[in-house]
Amino acid sequence: MIQISNLHKKFGKLIVLDGLDLEIKSGGIFAILGPNGSGKTTLIKSILGMVIPNSGEIKIDDESVLKQWNYRNQINYLPQIANFPANLSVKELIAMVKNLRPKEANEKDLISLFGLEPFLDKKLGNLSGGTKQKVNIVLTFMFDSDLIILDEPTTGLDPIALIHLKEIIQKEKEKGKTLLVTTHIMSLVEEIADKIVFLLDGKIYFKGTVNQLKTQTNQTNLEHAIANLMTKENV
């Protein structure tokens, strides 16, 4: 589904992506992991067209997406930080996003699932971080798209909301969707990820399953396996 070839990106003298090559086939959950500054966010934003690489190629379904925009309608994106207009109500924000995106939306079940009915008329600026994240999740999953990108999706969620989120992610996978997830929560990775892509210094140092990573690093704990990778001892 996604083919990335020799991707380079610099911000000034800082090299963020350094000749990155990556192929992600359709269907399944892929955890994009790496320490802060590894290039995860730049990679995600490059796929979304929010960052323009200095060189390289990004294709989705064999079509180049660089400097294009219409392909984004087939992507659902949950940003790490939801900067909502503080003066809008939840209901107004959902209506605005529905008007902006030319796809059928199904928000009612999600609103009910996350218990957002009492908050629909409240201003976004008055909501807690956890409630804003629930709104963020509704906006992400209320459209039906083949590619779903989730950047730190569990931020601020209470245990019940987290269970609901994981159930939604699994249901989307069962529909044959492709999900890219960035997270620092290794227990979530072990629970949901089919494959891991580990970035360090703008390059991919590992791609495979959780068990393959543990075997490669001779570790039984995923956090220890990741820490082992970060030392580059197994590269």
N, C-alpha and C positions, 0 to 999 in steps of 0.2 A: 504493500500500500504506500509506504513512504520510502523513498530512496534519496539518500543524502550523499553527495560525492565531493570530496576534497574541499570541505567548507572552511573558509577562513573569515575571521572577524577580529578587527583591532579597534580599540577605543584609544586614540592617541598612540602611545607607544606600547600600551598594554595589549598583549595577545590573549584573546579570550577563547577563540576557537582556532585550532591549529591543524588544518588539513583533516578535518573530521569526516569519517566515512561511516554510514549507518544505514542498514536496511531493516525495516519493520514490516513484517507481513500482516495481512488483514486478519483480524480476530485475535482477542486475547488482551491481557493486562500487562503492560510493560512499565516497570518502575525505573524512572530516570534518577539515579543516585549520584552523589558526589558532595564533597565539602563545599562550604561557601567559597565562591570565586572559581569554581571548577568549570563553569560554562553552561550549567543546566538551564538557567533562565534565558540566556542568550540563544541557546539552541531552540528552546520552546518558542521564544518570540520570533526567531527566524522562520520557523515552520508557519507561524501565524501571520507572517508578513509585517510584524511590528518592528523588526530589526532587519536591515538590509545588509547581507554579507558583503565583504570586500571581494570575495571570489568563491567559486564553487557552484554547485547545483542542488536544488531541492525539487523533487518530483513527488506528486501524489497521484496515484493511479496512472503512472507513466506520463503525466502532464507536468511541465515545468510551472511552478507557482511563483517564481521570483517576479516581482513587480506586477503581479496579478492581484485581483481582489475577489472575484466572484466565487472562487473555490472555498472561501471562508464560510459561506453559507452551509457547507457540509461539515463544519467543525463546531462542536460545543466546547466552550472554554470557561473554566473556573479560575479566575486570578487569585493569587495568594492574598492580596489585600483588595477588598472591594471598596473603592472610593465612590460611594453613592452620593448623589446630591442631597444634602442634609434637609433641605426644605420640602422634598417630595415625600409623600406617604408611600408605604409599601405597595398599596394598590395602584397608585399613579406610576410608580417605577415599572411594575410588571406590565401595565398597559402601554407604557412608552416603548419598552423593549419589544413587545409584541407588534407594535406599529412599525418599528424600525426594521424588523426582520421578516422577510416575505415567506414565512413558513407557518404551518399550523402549529399552535401551541396547546399543550395540555398541562395547565398549571394547577387545576383544582385538586387533583389527587395528591399532588406534592404539598400543597398548602395544608391540606388536612393531615397528611402524614407527619409533618413537622410542627403541627399545632400552631400555625401562623394566623388563624382566623382572628384572634383578639388583637393582632398587630396591624391588620390591613390598613386601617385608617390612621395609624400613628406615623409621625415623621421619622424618616430614617436617621436623622441626627440624634434622636432620643432613644434609639435602640442600643441594647448591649452588643458587644462584639459577637457573642454566640448567636444572637438572633439575626444579626446582619449576615453571618455566615450561612444560616439556614435560608435566608432570602437569596443569597448568592447561589446556593445549591438549586433552589427552585428555578432561577433564571437559567442555569446551566442545563438542567435535565428536562425542562418543559418542551424542548424542541427535539425532534427525532433526527439525529445525524450519525454518520458512519464513524466519525473520528471524534473522540472526546478527550480533552486535555485538562487535567486536574492538577493545579499547582498548590501543594500543601492543603488538601481539601479538609483535613480534620481540625484545622485551627479553630479553637474556641468552642468546639462541639461538646455537649454533655454526652454521657454514655448512651442514652437512648437514641439521640440524634445520630451518634456514630454508628450504632447498629443499623439504623435505617439507611444511612449512607452506604455502608458496606453491602447491604441487601440490594440497593439500587445498582451499584457497580457490578455485582454479580449478575443481575438480571440483564444489564446492557451487554455484558460479555456473552451471556446465553443467546442473545439476539444476533451474535456475530459481529458486534461492534469492536473497534480497536480503541483501547484506552491507554493513554500515557499519563502516568502519575508521578509527580515529584513529592517526596516526603522525607522527613528525618526520623519517622517512626518505624523502626525496624520490625516491630511486631505486626504492623499493618502490611509491610512488604511480604513477610513470611505467610501471612494469611491470604492475601489476594493475588500476589504477583505471579504470573506465568514465567516471566523472564525479567532479568535485571540488566540494565545498561549503566555501567559505572564510569563516570567522567572524572578526569583529573587533569588539570593544566590544559584544558581545552581539547583533550584527546580521550578516546575510549580505551579503557584499560581492561574492561571485562564486559562480555555479553553472554548471558546464559541463564540457567535456572539457579535458584537458591542453593539446591543441593550440589550443583556443579561448582559453585563458588566456594562452598564449604570444603568440598573435596580438594579443589585447587589450592586453597590456603591452609589445608589441614586443620580446620577449625570446626567445632560442632555448634558454635554460637554465631549467628549472623552478624551481630555487632562487632565481634572479634574478627570475623572474616573481612568485613569492610575496613576495619582499622588496619588489618594486615595488608590489604590492597593499597591503602593510603601511604604505606611505607615504601611501596614500589618493590617490595622484596620478591613479589611473584610475577613481575613484569618481564 
